[in-house]
Amino acid sequence: MTSHTYSTRADSAEDDHEAAPRVEVNRDTRRSLPPDPKPIMECDGVDVYYGDFRAVTDVSLGFGHNEITALIGPSGCGKSTLLRSLNRMNDLIVSARVEGSVTFHGQSIYGKDVDPIEVRRRIGMVFQKPNPFPKSIYDNVAYGPRVTGMKVSSMDDLVEEALTKSALWDEVKDKLKDSGLGLSGGQQQRLCIARTIAIRPEVILMDEPCSALDPIATSRIEDLMIELRDEYSIIIVTHNMQQAARVADRTAFFTALAAEGSGDRTGLLVEYDLTTKIFSAPADERTENYISGRFG
């Protein structure tokens, strides 16, 4: 295995550099939460590799029940790589492997007897770009329960429930037979959230779910995340620090370290705390430099 020595690579601020305005935390949606003594998911010493390349190194953190956790940091710091390791999406990449421990309710999701399909049912994923199937709105939502053999008393009721929870029912209830591809971008993303909710997960992973949306659609998704928090644990990757400040209960800041001589970059968890603490009084200078706009 290739051995690398890593060093922090961040742009140095000029003496006369004026820091960007501090991100304001929306305290109307924030809660003062103690650490969850039994997190729904935990990472312990997680490294993620693609072949010999280490994309993420030594990540340890826990994700609380009914909380929104934001993963922030510059491009190439491994946020999405870590997110995909939380429901074994990286299994779909031949060269990928995960070392360390990822647990769900205290059980390793990478155990030999663990079905990755069941992992992905209980830990759902919403992707960066809306990806509805070329099917009707109804069939998009019903797809997961059908292919997983979920026993439901009424598929109609399940579809309505999922669309209601995703704040889409009132907009589509009279056109359920229409193609999901005919919806607007924001509606398509909410349809994808409904499709995820329909298989009744406990955790929802969101990989930059608003990056392809306009501000109004983004606001709808953010409001929806806060509503869904009462029923699900949500882990979101975002490049938008304002978004993290608006919706997240806790925030994890990652940075990218450059391997000397090769230029490869690996992701490193710098700091993980309440969002109010991360954005108002970070413990690490690297976090302060990032949120103040000095690098990233």
ZIUR-V546546 format. One line per field, one symbol per residue. psi: psi as a letter, one per 40 degrees, with the letter a starting at -180 (. if undefined). A space follows every 10 residues. Layout:
BEGIN
psi = ???
END
This chain:
BEGIN
psi = hhhihiihhi hhiidehhii hihhhgedei ihhihhdgid iihhfhhhih behhdhhfhh iihihfihhh hiiiieeedd ddddeeffde dehdeiihia hhihfehhee idehhddddd degihhidhh fiigiidddd dedddddefh hidhdddddd dddddefedd dedefdeihd eeiidddddd ddddddddeg idhhhhgfee deiidddddd dddddddddd dihhhhhieh dddddddidi hhhiihhhhh ddeihihhhd ihaidddded gidhdddddd eeedi.
END
